[in-house]
Amino acid sequence: MPILIVGSLAFDDIETPFGRSDNTLGGSSTYIALSASYFADKIQMVGVVGNDFEDGHFKLLHDRDIDTRGIQVVDSGKTFRWAGRYHYDMNTRDTLDTQLNVFADFDPHIPHHYQDTGIVVLGNIDPELQLKVLDQINKPEMVILDTMNFWIEGKPEALKETLKRVDVFILNDSEARLLSGDPNLVKSARIIRQMGPKTLIIKKGEHGALLFTDSGIFAAPAFPLESIYDPTGAGDTFAGGFIGHLSRCPEITETELRRAVLYGSAMASFCVEKFGTEKIAALDMLEIEDRYESFLELSRIEC
Amino acid sequence: MPILIVGSLAFDDIETPFGRSDNTLGGSSTYIALSASYFADKIQMVGVVGNDFEDGHFKLLHDRDIDTRGIQVVDSGKTFRWAGRYHYDMNTRDTLDTQLNVFADFDPHIPHHYQDTGIVVLGNIDPELQLKVLDQINKPEMVILDTMNFWIEGKPEALKETLKRVDVFILNDSEARLLSGDPNLVKSARIIRQMGPKTLIIKKGEHGALLFTDSGIFAAPAFPLESIYDPTGAGDTFAGGFIGHLSRCPEITETELRRAVLYGSAMASFCVEKFGTEKIAALDMLEIEDRYESFLELSRIEC
């Protein structure tokens, strides 16, 4: 089933205790698309870039068979830029600089040949734009949404309007507490699921992720890595692996949802091992399946 | 296999956002013993109490078939007292008062008929006292040790000496980082296991626990509870359930160790549902097995 991904494309300057990487290709939709590309037949990206987005950047996406015809190139401007520095514990970061550039006027236009897509992934962008995207799609099979505290605080009403039309909602633990107004994650999940999404994933960073559905709760561990070089994009990479696996399932069952969470976790565990998209742009299915097996092993009782 | 538990007995004054409980029976060995009592044939406690430790307190232990003949009663003093207040998030607490009382001069004496015990659990007490206990035991089958940051910072050398004689070491994530000097838990685990204990459990509170053995890593989730009333004793209750399950296994395999972590987690999840030992003093095996099944369900992939 084809996947349509709408979100940001960016250049990041990243500093971690292990080094730095400048002008790294990033953005929510980049990470989601690269990660999903190992599973999905057909990936269509919608976004906006400036005149500094070079052929090499497109090539990196094309090499993963990603359809970039939905990416608008604004010749008069620059691509969205973000600069951040991670602290020693890698769990907290400071944003040093944000330049929206061409992203400030992003008005997502879904090309005609994308409008019958099966799965729509709405990366972390203004919920008003997310609504605009949904208005242009013909009955999608599944809508997945990611957001962040910035929109929960800044545009709660638009976000809640969008959530009514969302099947799978992915956010992290602090965002879930913020949105629900409840510090307890189980209660938060119940409150948020009442806003619309039947399937909710709460990411807990190095502590794994929780999947909430009508069937109950599934707790996925995070991979206990010895070295984490750069957490940038790990959440989007999770979403990409999650939705990538679902796109290849003939039927979405509880088992497949749980497997999808583990595939997402496996992809995220690769992402943090190198800077930016370096690692997730150059994987093969063998190592992905191998990492997935390690995840199974991690929570297997019978040895 | 009989379990010998050496640790503190105390009276706690506990304040949480949900209420308060004064003069509650507590202490590391109390929680460990009550929790283990649902699994083990024979539990022997060694500790010290004052003249304020009443028949009713002994009765609560005897009702769970716990052998208290190793508990010294010092008529001239009072039992160890602790008072603490938990913050809104329940993850942090302030100690309001600590009165060591008779515990200040605790000199553990292992009764003759306890010296051939199979499993020795050294609750969170001065590592010099833990060593003294080990010197009095004839070749135990297994030594389990719990500790806290207070001893890691205050008596690191004695603690490391004790660790050489320990099979299973249980501590929490911040204590593991403190002891190893490494922020990464996988590296911490390797460093700590080199100090002696082949089996290491790192507790992560609401994020579950990690088991490190020669066979690899096992990640146990925490039970996603809607209401946590009082986290006091949850770590000790975990240890009790863990060792309780192992005590009934004819052979300690990797599978049994993993199951033991889940039984420990199940017991801890009960502990926090009421104040003090109220819940774990009055369980039955049916609800314990039921909670254990819920833990299995929580990380089961195939539904």
Interface residues (C-beta under 8 A of the other chain):
Chain A: Y88 D89 P183 N184 L185 V186 K187 K204 H207 G208 L210 S215 G216 I217 F218 A219 A220 P221 A222 P224 L225 E226 S227 I228 T253 E254 T255 R258 R259 L262 L296 E297 L298 S299 R300 I301 E302 C303
Chain B: Y88 D89 P183 N184 L185 V186 K187 K204 H207 G208 L210 S215 G216 I217 F218 A219 A220 P221 A222 P224 L225 E226 S227 I228 T253 E254 T255 R258 R259 L262 L296 E297 L298 S299 R300 I301 E302 C303
